[in-house]
């Protein structure tokens, strides 16, 4: 399993039945992002575009191919009866992915929480960079591939939350990242995370009793 899949499984185990349905919808939407991105990148990789509108036109053509291929086994499917609606949804889904993929908040995540996702060698590399801007840039470079899938899933979750009514418990809201703490529950808070420090190494030496 990927790191993201492990993360999603751990969170899902903590959710109520209602929240699990919501979580799975978000996973489905997240999966849709990547199907669309793969085919659009394949279709537009070697093309030049004089304007953003021309790029969007090529994106739409790629989505048309994607929709036709996805529904090839359904003989009753066509663009008039639902297919055109799906094309529009896919277009806005892809635009949503592209816009949020370079969002400033993702970079904030990388600089605020990124060090906890790195190994000792990578942290040592960052600490060796004296110039602050260069260190920040390298931090984002190292952390972005790790946190970007989480960020993309978070965007998918936000949109699913806006679809209809969702009856969630307080603990559901906590595990979905909607609130910081639940009074009366022994759950980690943002303060716990920000104030965390590794335990100091035990440098004491044990003296064995001498033989008498």
C-alpha positions as YAML, in Angstrom:
chain: A
units: angstrom
residues:
- id: 1
  name: UNK
  ca: [0.00, 0.00, 0.00]
- id: 2
  name: UNK
  ca: [1.10, 3.56, -0.63]
- id: 3
  name: UNK
  ca: [1.60, 5.99, 2.25]
- id: 4
  name: UNK
  ca: [-1.65, 7.72, 1.27]
- id: 5
  name: UNK
  ca: [-3.60, 4.43, 1.22]
- id: 6
  name: UNK
  ca: [-2.26, 3.59, 4.69]
- id: 7
  name: UNK
  ca: [-3.28, 7.04, 5.94]
- id: 8
  name: UNK
  ca: [-6.79, 6.69, 4.50]
- id: 9
  name: UNK
  ca: [-7.26, 3.24, 6.02]
- id: 10
  name: UNK
  ca: [-6.17, 4.42, 9.47]
- id: 11
  name: UNK
  ca: [-8.57, 7.37, 9.43]
- id: 12
  name: UNK
  ca: [-11.49, 5.30, 8.10]
- id: 13
  name: UNK
  ca: [-11.18, 2.90, 11.04]
- id: 14
  name: UNK
  ca: [-12.00, 5.80, 13.39]
- id: 15
  name: UNK
  ca: [-15.15, 6.97, 11.57]
- id: 16
  name: UNK
  ca: [-18.82, 6.20, 12.12]
- id: 17
  name: UNK
  ca: [-20.83, 4.35, 9.47]
- id: 18
  name: UNK
  ca: [-22.22, 7.63, 8.10]
- id: 19
  name: UNK
  ca: [-18.78, 9.23, 7.91]
- id: 20
  name: UNK
  ca: [-17.30, 6.14, 6.23]
- id: 21
  name: UNK
  ca: [-19.73, 6.59, 3.34]
- id: 22
  name: UNK
  ca: [-18.56, 10.18, 2.98]
- id: 23
  name: UNK
  ca: [-14.92, 9.10, 3.18]
- id: 24
  name: UNK
  ca: [-15.40, 6.53, 0.41]
- id: 25
  name: UNK
  ca: [-17.05, 9.11, -1.82]
- id: 26
  name: UNK
  ca: [-14.01, 11.32, -1.35]
- id: 27
  name: UNK
  ca: [-11.73, 8.40, -2.24]
- id: 28
  name: UNK
  ca: [-13.74, 7.81, -5.39]
- id: 29
  name: UNK
  ca: [-13.47, 11.49, -6.35]
- id: 30
  name: UNK
  ca: [-9.74, 11.41, -5.65]
- id: 31
  name: UNK
  ca: [-9.37, 8.39, -7.92]
- id: 32
  name: UNK
  ca: [-11.25, 10.22, -10.65]
- id: 33
  name: UNK
  ca: [-8.70, 13.06, -10.48]
- id: 34
  name: UNK
  ca: [-5.88, 10.74, -11.36]
- id: 35
  name: UNK
  ca: [-7.66, 8.97, -14.20]
- id: 36
  name: UNK
  ca: [-8.40, 12.34, -15.79]
- id: 37
  name: UNK
  ca: [-4.94, 13.78, -15.17]
- id: 38
  name: UNK
  ca: [-3.22, 10.74, -16.71]
- id: 39
  name: UNK
  ca: [-5.16, 10.85, -19.97]
- id: 40
  name: UNK
  ca: [-5.06, 14.65, -20.31]
- id: 41
  name: UNK
  ca: [-1.29, 14.75, -19.75]
- id: 42
  name: UNK
  ca: [-0.85, 12.01, -22.33]
- id: 43
  name: UNK
  ca: [-2.94, 13.89, -24.90]
- id: 44
  name: UNK
  ca: [-1.49, 17.37, -24.30]
- id: 45
  name: UNK
  ca: [2.14, 16.64, -23.37]
- id: 46
  name: UNK
  ca: [3.72, 17.52, -26.74]
- id: 47
  name: UNK
  ca: [1.31, 20.24, -27.82]
- id: 48
  name: UNK
  ca: [1.98, 23.98, -27.80]
- id: 49
  name: UNK
  ca: [-0.76, 26.43, -26.87]
- id: 50
  name: UNK
  ca: [-0.96, 30.12, -27.76]
- id: 51
  name: UNK
  ca: [-3.61, 30.78, -25.13]
- id: 52
  name: UNK
  ca: [-5.25, 29.23, -22.09]
- id: 53
  name: UNK
  ca: [-8.46, 28.82, -24.11]
- id: 54
  name: UNK
  ca: [-6.59, 26.70, -26.66]
- id: 55
  name: UNK
  ca: [-5.17, 24.56, -23.86]
- id: 56
  name: UNK
  ca: [-8.70, 24.13, -22.44]
- id: 57
  name: UNK
  ca: [-9.93, 23.09, -25.89]
- id: 58
  name: UNK
  ca: [-7.33, 20.32, -26.03]
- id: 59
  name: UNK
  ca: [-8.27, 19.31, -22.48]
- id: 60
  name: UNK
  ca: [-11.91, 18.99, -23.52]
- id: 61
  name: UNK
  ca: [-10.91, 16.83, -26.51]
- id: 62
  name: UNK
  ca: [-8.94, 14.58, -24.18]
- id: 63
  name: UNK
  ca: [-11.91, 14.33, -21.81]
- id: 64
  name: UNK
  ca: [-14.17, 13.39, -24.74]
- id: 65
  name: UNK
  ca: [-11.82, 10.48, -25.51]
- id: 66
  name: UNK
  ca: [-11.77, 9.55, -21.82]
- id: 67
  name: UNK
  ca: [-15.59, 9.52, -21.57]
- id: 68
  name: UNK
  ca: [-15.98, 7.45, -24.74]
- id: 69
  name: UNK
  ca: [-13.40, 4.90, -23.55]
- id: 70
  name: UNK
  ca: [-14.89, 4.76, -20.04]
- id: 71
  name: UNK
  ca: [-18.37, 4.00, -21.40]
- id: 72
  name: UNK
  ca: [-17.40, 1.71, -24.28]
- id: 73
  name: UNK
  ca: [-19.19, -1.26, -22.68]
- id: 74
  name: UNK
  ca: [-22.47, 0.66, -22.25]
- id: 75
  name: UNK
  ca: [-24.31, 0.57, -25.57]
- id: 76
  name: UNK
  ca: [-27.01, 2.99, -24.37]
- id: 77
  name: UNK
  ca: [-24.52, 5.70, -23.36]
- id: 78
  name: UNK
  ca: [-24.18, 8.83, -25.47]
- id: 79
  name: UNK
  ca: [-23.36, 12.50, -24.99]
- id: 80
  name: UNK
  ca: [-26.97, 13.63, -25.32]
- id: 81
  name: UNK
  ca: [-28.26, 11.39, -22.54]
- id: 82
  name: UNK
  ca: [-25.97, 12.24, -19.67]
- id: 83
  name: UNK
  ca: [-22.62, 12.09, -21.41]
- id: 84
  name: UNK
  ca: [-22.36, 15.83, -21.97]
- id: 85
  name: UNK
  ca: [-23.10, 16.45, -18.30]
- id: 86
  name: UNK
  ca: [-20.31, 14.04, -17.39]
- id: 87
  name: UNK
  ca: [-17.93, 15.86, -19.74]
- id: 88
  name: UNK
  ca: [-18.67, 19.19, -18.05]
- id: 89
  name: UNK
  ca: [-18.24, 17.66, -14.59]
- id: 90
  name: UNK
  ca: [-14.91, 16.15, -15.63]
- id: 91
  name: UNK
  ca: [-13.72, 19.47, -17.07]
- id: 92
  name: UNK
  ca: [-14.41, 21.35, -13.84]
- id: 93
  name: UNK
  ca: [-12.99, 18.46, -11.79]
- id: 94
  name: UNK
  ca: [-9.75, 18.69, -13.75]
- id: 95
  name: UNK
  ca: [-9.62, 22.49, -13.48]
- id: 96
  name: UNK
  ca: [-10.18, 22.11, -9.74]
- id: 97
  name: UNK
  ca: [-7.27, 19.68, -9.53]
- id: 98
  name: UNK
  ca: [-4.90, 21.91, -11.53]
- id: 99
  name: UNK
  ca: [-5.75, 25.08, -9.57]
- id: 100
  name: UNK
  ca: [-5.46, 23.46, -6.15]
- id: 101
  name: UNK
  ca: [-2.32, 21.54, -7.07]
- id: 102
  name: UNK
  ca: [-0.30, 24.75, -6.85]
- id: 103
  name: UNK
  ca: [-2.25, 26.32, -3.99]
- id: 104
  name: UNK
  ca: [-0.34, 28.40, -1.44]
- id: 105
  name: UNK
  ca: [-1.81, 26.34, 1.41]
- id: 106
  name: UNK
  ca: [-0.10, 23.22, 0.08]
- id: 107
  name: UNK
  ca: [3.23, 25.03, 0.34]
- id: 108
  name: UNK
  ca: [2.31, 26.12, 3.87]
- id: 109
  name: UNK
  ca: [1.68, 22.47, 4.76]
- id: 110
  name: UNK
  ca: [5.11, 21.57, 3.38]
- id: 111
  name: UNK
  ca: [6.90, 24.18, 5.47]
- id: 112
  name: UNK
  ca: [4.79, 23.78, 8.63]
- id: 113
  name: UNK
  ca: [4.50, 20.00, 8.93]
- id: 114
  name: UNK
  ca: [6.94, 18.69, 6.36]
- id: 115
  name: UNK
  ca: [9.88, 17.89, 8.62]
- id: 116
  name: UNK
  ca: [7.86, 15.15, 10.36]
- id: 117
  name: UNK
  ca: [7.56, 13.30, 7.06]
- id: 118
  name: UNK
  ca: [11.31, 13.28, 6.36]
- id: 119
  name: UNK
  ca: [14.00, 10.88, 7.48]
- id: 120
  name: UNK
  ca: [17.07, 11.83, 9.52]
- id: 121
  name: UNK
  ca: [19.30, 12.14, 6.46]
- id: 122
  name: UNK
  ca: [16.91, 14.56, 4.73]
- id: 123
  name: UNK
  ca: [16.55, 16.66, 7.89]
- id: 124
  name: UNK
  ca: [20.32, 16.84, 8.21]
- id: 125
  name: UNK
  ca: [20.51, 18.03, 4.61]
- id: 126
  name: UNK
  ca: [18.02, 20.82, 5.34]
- id: 127
  name: UNK
  ca: [19.84, 21.85, 8.50]
- id: 128
  name: UNK
  ca: [23.06, 22.17, 6.50]
- id: 129
  name: UNK
  ca: [21.56, 24.84, 4.24]
- id: 130
  name: UNK
  ca: [22.40, 28.20, 5.81]
- id: 131
  name: UNK
  ca: [20.39, 30.47, 3.48]
- id: 132
  name: UNK
  ca: [16.74, 30.55, 4.72]
- id: 133
  name: UNK
  ca: [15.07, 30.94, 1.32]
- id: 134
  name: UNK
  ca: [17.13, 28.12, -0.17]
- id: 135
  name: UNK
  ca: [16.33, 25.90, 2.83]
- id: 136
  name: UNK
  ca: [12.63, 26.68, 2.43]
- id: 137
  name: UNK
  ca: [12.71, 25.90, -1.28]
- id: 138
  name: UNK
  ca: [14.47, 22.59, -0.65]
- id: 139
  name: UNK
  ca: [11.97, 21.72, 2.09]
- id: 140
  name: UNK
  ca: [9.06, 22.15, -0.32]
- id: 141
  name: UNK
  ca: [10.94, 20.15, -2.96]
- id: 142
  name: UNK
  ca: [11.45, 17.22, -0.59]
- id: 143
  name: UNK
  ca: [8.06, 17.27, 1.13]
- id: 144
  name: UNK
  ca: [5.71, 18.13, -1.74]
- id: 145
  name: UNK
  ca: [5.66, 14.60, -3.30]
- id: 146
  name: UNK
  ca: [4.74, 13.20, 0.13]
- id: 147
  name: UNK
  ca: [2.01, 15.67, 1.11]
- id: 148
  name: UNK
  ca: [0.59, 16.44, -2.33]
- id: 149
  name: UNK
  ca: [-1.58, 13.28, -2.45]
- id: 150
  name: UNK
  ca: [-2.94, 14.13, 1.02]
- id: 151
  name: UNK
  ca: [-3.68, 17.69, -0.10]
- id: 152
  name: UNK
  ca: [-5.46, 16.45, -3.26]
- id: 153
  name: UNK
  ca: [-7.56, 14.06, -1.21]
- id: 154
  name: UNK
  ca: [-8.38, 16.89, 1.21]
- id: 155
  name: UNK
  ca: [-9.68, 18.97, -1.73]
- id: 156
  name: UNK
  ca: [-11.82, 16.02, -2.85]
- id: 157
  name: UNK
  ca: [-13.19, 15.65, 0.69]
- id: 158
  name: UNK
  ca: [-14.11, 19.35, 0.88]
- id: 159
  name: UNK
  ca: [-16.17, 19.08, -2.29]
- id: 160
  name: UNK
  ca: [-17.91, 15.88, -1.17]
- id: 161
  name: UNK
  ca: [-18.84, 17.60, 2.11]
- id: 162
  name: UNK
  ca: [-20.77, 20.17, 0.07]
- id: 163
  name: UNK
  ca: [-22.94, 17.52, -1.58]
- id: 164
  name: UNK
  ca: [-26.12, 17.10, 0.45]
- id: 165
  name: UNK
  ca: [-26.46, 16.79, 4.22]
- id: 166
  name: UNK
  ca: [-23.89, 14.90, 6.26]
- id: 167
  name: UNK
  ca: [-24.70, 13.81, 9.82]
- id: 168
  name: UNK
  ca: [-21.37, 13.51, 11.61]
- id: 169
  name: UNK
  ca: [-20.42, 12.92, 15.22]
- id: 170
  name: UNK
  ca: [-17.97, 15.19, 17.02]
- id: 171
  name: UNK
  ca: [-15.28, 12.50, 16.69]
- id: 172
  name: UNK
  ca: [-16.04, 12.21, 12.96]
- id: 173
  name: UNK
  ca: [-15.49, 15.95, 12.61]
- id: 174
  name: UNK
  ca: [-12.19, 15.63, 14.49]
- id: 175
  name: UNK
  ca: [-10.87, 12.79, 12.31]
- id: 176
  name: UNK
  ca: [-11.99, 14.58, 9.14]
- id: 177
  name: UNK
  ca: [-9.98, 17.63, 10.19]
- id: 178
  name: UNK
  ca: [-13.01, 19.89, 10.64]
- id: 179
  name: UNK
  ca: [-12.41, 20.66, 14.33]
- id: 180
  name: UNK
  ca: [-9.26, 20.66, 16.46]
- id: 181
  name: UNK
  ca: [-10.42, 18.79, 19.55]
- id: 182
  name: UNK
  ca: [-13.32, 17.01, 21.21]
- id: 183
  name: UNK
  ca: [-13.85, 17.87, 24.87]
- id: 184
  name: UNK
  ca: [-13.74, 14.78, 27.07]
- id: 185
  name: UNK
  ca: [-11.87, 12.67, 24.49]
- id: 186
  name: UNK
  ca: [-8.19, 11.80, 24.78]
- id: 187
  name: UNK
  ca: [-7.22, 12.86, 21.26]
- id: 188
  name: UNK
  ca: [-4.16, 14.72, 20.03]
- id: 189
  name: UNK
  ca: [-4.60, 18.42, 19.34]
- id: 190
  name: UNK
  ca: [-2.71, 20.81, 17.09]
- id: 191
  name: UNK
  ca: [-1.02, 22.20, 20.20]
- id: 192
  name: UNK
  ca: [0.30, 18.72, 21.04]
- id: 193
  name: UNK
  ca: [1.73, 18.48, 17.56]
- id: 194
  name: UNK
  ca: [3.33, 21.91, 17.48]
- id: 195
  name: UNK
  ca: [4.87, 21.56, 20.97]
- id: 196
  name: UNK
  ca: [6.15, 18.02, 20.42]
- id: 197
  name: UNK
  ca: [9.85, 17.41, 21.02]
- id: 198
  name: UNK
  ca: [11.79, 14.18, 20.75]
- id: 199
  name: UNK
  ca: [12.83, 12.64, 24.06]
- id: 200
  name: UNK
  ca: [16.46, 13.47, 24.85]
- id: 201
  name: UNK
  ca: [18.91, 10.67, 24.30]
- id: 202
  name: UNK
  ca: [19.94, 8.79, 27.43]
- id: 203
  name: UNK
  ca: [23.66, 9.55, 27.72]
- id: 204
  name: UNK
  ca: [24.08, 8.13, 31.21]
- id: 205
  name: UNK
  ca: [26.33, 5.12, 31.60]
- id: 206
  name: UNK
  ca: [25.62, 2.25, 33.89]
- id: 207
  name: UNK
  ca: [28.43, 1.32, 36.25]
- id: 208
  name: UNK
  ca: [28.64, -2.35, 37.10]
- id: 209
  name: UNK
  ca: [29.41, -3.20, 40.72]
- id: 210
  name: UNK
  ca: [32.98, -4.31, 41.20]
- id: 211
  name: UNK
  ca: [33.68, -7.80, 42.44]
- id: 212
  name: UNK
  ca: [34.63, -8.02, 46.08]
...
